[in-house]
Amino acid sequence: MVDFCLSLPMAERVLQRTELMKRMMRRVGVASITAARHEQGAGIYEARSRCIACMVEPACRAWLAGSERQPPSFCPNLDFLSLCMLDKPAAGQSDDAAARETRCKKN
């Protein structure tokens, strides 16, 4: 019996969906480091899992081909992306500086 998670088609799907998610995050203005901070990394893990399992890839690709800047309502990661969009660095502060500040506050 073959583990489907290790099959070539599944590996290709994971890579394709990871790229779609990166493009979606970039389009709506969410930096990877911002997304990684949510729920101590669990948020981005869950979002990627939802993206991999998503059944509306054609709609996602069509949305990415357009120019809309708000996350699409059909996206299973709408809530995650919206939360990340609210968590912007302070004016004049880079996303990396905001991440360091957040880590320092927790320690």
MDTraj code that builds the backbone (N, CA, C; nanometers):
import mdtraj as md
import numpy as np

residues = "MET VAL ASP PHE CYS LEU SER LEU PRO MET ALA GLU ARG VAL LEU GLN ARG THR GLU LEU MET LYS ARG MET MET ARG ARG VAL GLY VAL ALA SER ILE THR ALA ALA ARG HIS GLU GLN GLY ALA GLY ILE TYR GLU ALA ARG SER ARG CYS ILE ALA CYS MET VAL GLU PRO ALA CYS ARG ALA TRP LEU ALA GLY SER GLU ARG GLN PRO PRO SER PHE CYS PRO ASN LEU ASP PHE LEU SER LEU CYS MET LEU ASP LYS PRO ALA ALA GLY GLN SER ASP ASP ALA ALA ALA ARG GLU THR ARG CYS LYS LYS ASN".split()
xyz = np.array([
    [0.0850, -0.1185, 0.0000],
    [0.0000, 0.0000, 0.0000],
    [0.0893, 0.1245, 0.0000],
    [0.0539, 0.2203, -0.0826],
    [0.1318, 0.3429, -0.0969],
    [0.0701, 0.4528, -0.0111],
    [0.1539, 0.5245, 0.0603],
    [0.1077, 0.6389, 0.1378],
    [0.0842, 0.7543, 0.0411],
    [-0.0429, 0.7984, 0.0259],
    [-0.0753, 0.9024, -0.0720],
    [-0.0005, 1.0325, -0.0444],
    [0.0363, 1.0571, 0.0789],
    [0.1069, 1.1808, 0.1126],
    [0.2472, 1.1841, 0.0527],
    [0.3005, 1.0685, 0.0204],
    [0.4346, 1.0620, -0.0346],
    [0.4344, 1.0426, -0.1858],
    [0.3163, 1.0362, -0.2456],
    [0.3088, 1.0148, -0.3900],
    [0.3486, 1.1413, -0.4651],
    [0.3948, 1.1228, -0.5889],
    [0.4362, 1.2361, -0.6713],
    [0.3204, 1.3330, -0.6958],
    [0.1997, 1.2852, -0.7293],
    [0.0895, 1.3805, -0.7494],
    [0.0605, 1.4657, -0.6248],
    [0.0695, 1.4052, -0.5071],
    [0.0431, 1.4827, -0.3850],
    [0.1546, 1.5832, -0.3602],
    [0.2780, 1.5438, -0.3834],
    [0.3901, 1.6363, -0.3657],
    [0.3768, 1.7552, -0.4610],
    [0.3374, 1.7280, -0.5853],
    [0.3178, 1.8365, -0.6818],
    [0.2039, 1.9284, -0.6381],
    [0.0960, 1.8698, -0.5853],
    [-0.0167, 1.9497, -0.5377],
    [0.0263, 2.0411, -0.4239],
    [0.1027, 1.9879, -0.3308],
    [0.1507, 2.0672, -0.2170],
    [0.2339, 2.1850, -0.2676],
    [0.3248, 2.1595, -0.3605],
    [0.4094, 2.2669, -0.4127],
    [0.3274, 2.3706, -0.4888],
    [0.2316, 2.3264, -0.5690],
    [0.1474, 2.4196, -0.6441],
    [0.0625, 2.5047, -0.5490],
    [0.0044, 2.4418, -0.4499],
    [-0.0810, 2.5156, -0.3572],
    [0.0002, 2.6102, -0.2697],
    [0.1218, 2.5709, -0.2355],
    [0.2088, 2.6601, -0.1585],
    [0.2366, 2.7866, -0.2393],
    [0.2603, 2.7697, -0.3680],
    [0.2843, 2.8849, -0.4546],
    [0.1593, 2.9725, -0.4657],
    [0.0416, 2.9108, -0.4783],
    [-0.0830, 2.9890, -0.4839],
    [-0.1021, 3.0693, -0.3554],
    [-0.0750, 3.0058, -0.2430],
    [-0.0932, 3.0748, -0.1157],
    [0.0045, 3.1915, -0.1021],
    [0.1289, 3.1724, -0.1446],
    [0.2260, 3.2825, -0.1399],
    [0.1790, 3.3985, -0.2267],
    [0.1284, 3.3669, -0.3449],
    [0.0789, 3.4722, -0.4340],
    [-0.0417, 3.5438, -0.3730],
    [-0.1314, 3.4678, -0.3114],
    [-0.2493, 3.5267, -0.2472],
    [-0.2061, 3.6196, -0.1340],
    [-0.1140, 3.5740, -0.0506],
    [-0.0666, 3.6558, 0.0612],
    [-0.0002, 3.7829, 0.0102],
    [0.0823, 3.7700, -0.0922],
    [0.1499, 3.8869, -0.1493],
    [0.0472, 3.9861, -0.2026],
    [-0.0541, 3.9353, -0.2720],
    [-0.1561, 4.0219, -0.3333],
    [-0.2326, 4.1017, -0.2287],
    [-0.2670, 4.0377, -0.1169],
    [-0.3467, 4.1077, -0.0153],
    [-0.2597, 4.1826, 0.0849],
    [-0.1266, 4.1739, 0.0688],
    [-0.0368, 4.2514, 0.1537],
    [0.0009, 4.1864, 0.2852],
    [0.0030, 4.0542, 0.2884],
    [0.0412, 3.9831, 0.4106],
    [0.1813, 3.9258, 0.3923],
    [0.2742, 3.9706, 0.4757],
    [0.4109, 3.9198, 0.4711],
    [0.4172, 3.7830, 0.5390],
    [0.5054, 3.6989, 0.4903],
    [0.5198, 3.5634, 0.5459],
    [0.5491, 3.5672, 0.6957],
    [0.6331, 3.6591, 0.7377],
    [0.6683, 3.6665, 0.8799],
    [0.5470, 3.7050, 0.9640],
    [0.4608, 3.7901, 0.9097],
    [0.3386, 3.8278, 0.9811],
    [0.2493, 3.7055, 0.9980],
    [0.2326, 3.6299, 0.8910],
    [0.1487, 3.5097, 0.8959],
    [0.2074, 3.4070, 0.9922],
    [0.3392, 3.3937, 0.9927],
    [0.4045, 3.2948, 1.0785],
    [0.3893, 3.3272, 1.2269],
    [0.3682, 3.4542, 1.2610],
    [0.3539, 3.4929, 1.4020],
    [0.2194, 3.4511, 1.4612],
    [0.1181, 3.4369, 1.3793],
    [-0.0148, 3.4048, 1.4317],
    [-0.0182, 3.2663, 1.4943],
    [-0.0673, 3.2626, 1.6167],
    [-0.0827, 3.1382, 1.6924],
    [0.0477, 3.0597, 1.6991],
    [0.1569, 3.1312, 1.7099],
    [0.2912, 3.0733, 1.7230],
    [0.3217, 2.9735, 1.6113],
    [0.2789, 3.0064, 1.4904],
    [0.3065, 2.9223, 1.3746],
    [0.1953, 2.8260, 1.3384],
    [0.1065, 2.7993, 1.4322],
    [-0.0026, 2.7055, 1.4044],
    [-0.0988, 2.7629, 1.3003],
    [-0.1150, 2.8933, 1.2986],
    [-0.2064, 2.9566, 1.2044],
    [-0.1654, 2.9336, 1.0599],
    [-0.0377, 2.9527, 1.0293],
    [0.0095, 2.9342, 0.8918],
    [0.0066, 2.7863, 0.8546],
    [0.0354, 2.6997, 0.9487],
    [0.0288, 2.5549, 0.9230],
    [-0.1142, 2.5148, 0.8853],
    [-0.2102, 2.5618, 0.9634],
    [-0.3502, 2.5295, 0.9357],
    [-0.3960, 2.5916, 0.8040],
    [-0.3518, 2.7139, 0.7761],
    [-0.3890, 2.7801, 0.6508],
    [-0.3336, 2.7042, 0.5301],
    [-0.2105, 2.6604, 0.5385],
    [-0.1525, 2.5827, 0.4276],
    [-0.2256, 2.4503, 0.4103],
    [-0.2633, 2.3882, 0.5209],
    [-0.3384, 2.2630, 0.5123],
    [-0.4734, 2.2854, 0.4448],
    [-0.5406, 2.3958, 0.4797],
    [-0.6686, 2.4268, 0.4144],
    [-0.6485, 2.4532, 0.2654],
    [-0.5412, 2.5213, 0.2314],
    [-0.5122, 2.5519, 0.0919],
    [-0.4868, 2.4231, 0.0127],
    [-0.4104, 2.3330, 0.0687],
    [-0.3809, 2.2065, 0.0010],
    [-0.5089, 2.1268, -0.0231],
    [-0.6022, 2.1305, 0.0716],
    [-0.7271, 2.0548, 0.0601],
    [-0.8365, 2.1290, -0.0169],
    [-0.8144, 2.2545, -0.0500],
    [-0.9165, 2.3384, -0.1132],
    [-0.9631, 2.2817, -0.2468],
    [-1.0934, 2.2926, -0.2708],
    [-1.1525, 2.2389, -0.3929],
    [-1.1848, 2.3480, -0.4956],
    [-1.1449, 2.4717, -0.4723],
    [-1.1780, 2.5808, -0.5650],
    [-1.0526, 2.6419, -0.6285],
    [-0.9550, 2.5581, -0.6601],
    [-0.8311, 2.6072, -0.7207],
    [-0.8561, 2.6890, -0.8480],
    [-0.9471, 2.6473, -0.9377],
    [-0.9699, 2.7292, -1.0573],
    [-1.0169, 2.8714, -1.0241],
    [-1.1035, 2.8846, -0.9249],
    [-1.1499, 3.0172, -0.8835],
    [-1.0346, 3.0978, -0.8243],
    [-0.9472, 3.0325, -0.7520],
    [-0.8310, 3.0986, -0.6926],
    [-0.7388, 3.1513, -0.8023],
    [-0.7111, 3.0681, -0.9001],
    [-0.6241, 3.1100, -1.0108],
    [-0.6866, 3.2260, -1.0887],
    [-0.8186, 3.2206, -1.1084],
    [-0.8878, 3.3292, -1.1787],
    [-0.8788, 3.4582, -1.0972],
    [-0.8968, 3.4484, -0.9638],
    [-0.8875, 3.5658, -0.8779],
    [-0.7459, 3.6245, -0.8858],
    [-0.6458, 3.5379, -0.8805],
    [-0.5073, 3.5843, -0.8870],
    [-0.4738, 3.6482, -1.0216],
    [-0.5453, 3.6111, -1.1259],
    [-0.5231, 3.6707, -1.2584],
    [-0.5816, 3.8116, -1.2670],
    [-0.6695, 3.8462, -1.1727],
    [-0.7303, 3.9791, -1.1712],
    [-0.6469, 4.0784, -1.0927],
    [-0.7133, 4.1817, -1.0422],
    [-0.6402, 4.2872, -0.9698],
    [-0.6992, 4.3185, -0.8322],
    [-0.7953, 4.2410, -0.7866],
    [-0.8575, 4.2624, -0.6554],
    [-0.7525, 4.2517, -0.5453],
    [-0.7678, 4.3327, -0.4395],
    [-0.6713, 4.3342, -0.3284],
    [-0.7271, 4.2767, -0.1979],
    [-0.8570, 4.2532, -0.1915],
    [-0.9165, 4.1944, -0.0719],
    [-0.9269, 4.0431, -0.0910],
    [-0.9068, 3.9649, 0.0151],
    [-0.9171, 3.8196, 0.0007],
    [-1.0559, 3.7817, -0.0524],
    [-1.0626, 3.6849, -0.1425],
    [-1.1909, 3.6461, -0.1993],
    [-1.2781, 3.5716, -0.0985],
    [-1.4079, 3.5917, -0.1096],
    [-1.5008, 3.5302, -0.0144],
    [-1.5034, 3.3781, -0.0244],
    [-1.4641, 3.3213, -0.1376],
    [-1.4660, 3.1758, -0.1534],
    [-1.3463, 3.1076, -0.0878],
    [-1.2460, 3.1838, -0.0490],
    [-1.1216, 3.1272, 0.0031],
    [-1.1418, 3.0699, 0.1439],
    [-1.1008, 2.9444, 0.1658],
    [-1.1124, 2.8872, 0.2999],
    [-1.0211, 2.9550, 0.4022],
    [-0.9283, 3.0371, 0.3548],
    [-0.8379, 3.1108, 0.4438],
    [-0.8765, 3.2574, 0.4587],
    [-0.9986, 3.2907, 0.4245],
    [-1.0450, 3.4296, 0.4333],
    [-1.0231, 3.4874, 0.5730],
    [-1.0631, 3.4166, 0.6760],
    [-1.0477, 3.4686, 0.8129],
    [-0.8998, 3.4847, 0.8503],
    [-0.8185, 3.3855, 0.8160],
    [-0.6761, 3.3922, 0.8466],
    [-0.6109, 3.5108, 0.7761],
    [-0.6375, 3.5259, 0.6473],
    [-0.5796, 3.6370, 0.5722],
    [-0.6264, 3.7716, 0.6267],
    [-0.7541, 3.7799, 0.6603],
    [-0.8078, 3.9053, 0.7150],
    [-0.7411, 3.9414, 0.8467],
    [-0.7212, 3.8428, 0.9328],
    [-0.6517, 3.8687, 1.0600],
    [-0.5087, 3.9144, 1.0363],
    [-0.4410, 3.8494, 0.9445],
    [-0.3024, 3.8881, 0.9139],
    [-0.2955, 4.0290, 0.8560],
    [-0.3966, 4.0663, 0.7777],
    [-0.3986, 4.2003, 0.7198],
    [-0.4132, 4.3068, 0.8275],
    [-0.4783, 4.2735, 0.9380],
    [-0.4952, 4.3682, 1.0488],
    [-0.3666, 4.3847, 1.1288],
    [-0.2800, 4.2851, 1.1238],
    [-0.1558, 4.2839, 1.2019],
    [-0.0417, 4.3428, 1.1208],
    [-0.0492, 4.4723, 1.0957],
    [0.0536, 4.5409, 1.0167],
    [0.1566, 4.6029, 1.1098],
    [0.2822, 4.6139, 1.0657],
    [0.3831, 4.6827, 1.1452],
    [0.3475, 4.8308, 1.1608],
    [0.3974, 4.8902, 1.2653],
    [0.3753, 5.0334, 1.2878],
    [0.4393, 5.1139, 1.1754],
    [0.3907, 5.2343, 1.1543],
    [0.4436, 5.3209, 1.0480],
    [0.5940, 5.3361, 1.0631],
    [0.6652, 5.3169, 0.9542],
    [0.8102, 5.3318, 0.9552],
    [0.8845, 5.2110, 1.0089],
    [0.8130, 5.1065, 1.0465],
    [0.8766, 4.9879, 1.1025],
    [0.8650, 4.8742, 1.0020],
    [0.9749, 4.8075, 0.9748],
    [0.9708, 4.6950, 0.8817],
    [0.9010, 4.5779, 0.9485],
    [0.8547, 4.4835, 0.8678],
    [0.7883, 4.3651, 0.9206],
    [0.8843, 4.2852, 1.0085],
    [1.0134, 4.2795, 0.9711],
    [1.1121, 4.2083, 1.0514],
    [1.1296, 4.2742, 1.1882],
    [1.1303, 4.4073, 1.1915],
    [1.1439, 4.4793, 1.3185],
    [1.0222, 4.4527, 1.4065],
    [0.9040, 4.4488, 1.3463],
    [0.7824, 4.4202, 1.4226],
    [0.7882, 4.2794, 1.4815],
    [0.8413, 4.1851, 1.4050],
    [0.8534, 4.0475, 1.4537],
    [0.9492, 4.0406, 1.5724],
    [1.0624, 4.1104, 1.5620],
    [1.1581, 4.1112, 1.6735],
    [1.0958, 4.1731, 1.7975],
    [1.0209, 4.2816, 1.7780],
    [0.9562, 4.3485, 1.8906],
    [0.8554, 4.2555, 1.9572],
    [0.7783, 4.1822, 1.8765],
    [0.6789, 4.0893, 1.9295],
    [0.7484, 3.9797, 2.0087],
    [0.8593, 3.9238, 1.9566],
    [0.9315, 3.8193, 2.0268],
    [0.9863, 3.8706, 2.1592],
    [1.0374, 3.9935, 2.1584],
    [1.0934, 4.0519, 2.2795],
    [0.9870, 4.0699, 2.3864],
    [0.8669, 4.1103, 2.3464],
    [0.7588, 4.1313, 2.4425],
    [0.7157, 4.0020, 2.5083],
    [0.7282, 3.8889, 2.4341],
    [0.6866, 3.7599, 2.4879],
    [0.7891, 3.7024, 2.5846],
    [0.9152, 3.7434, 2.5707],
    [1.0227, 3.6872, 2.6552],
    [1.0380, 3.7623, 2.7830],
])
top = md.Topology()
chain = top.add_chain()
for i, resn in enumerate(residues, 1):
    res = top.add_residue(resn, chain, resSeq=i)
    for name in ("N", "CA", "C"):
        top.add_atom(name, md.element.get_by_symbol(name[0]), res)
traj = md.Trajectory(xyz[None], top)
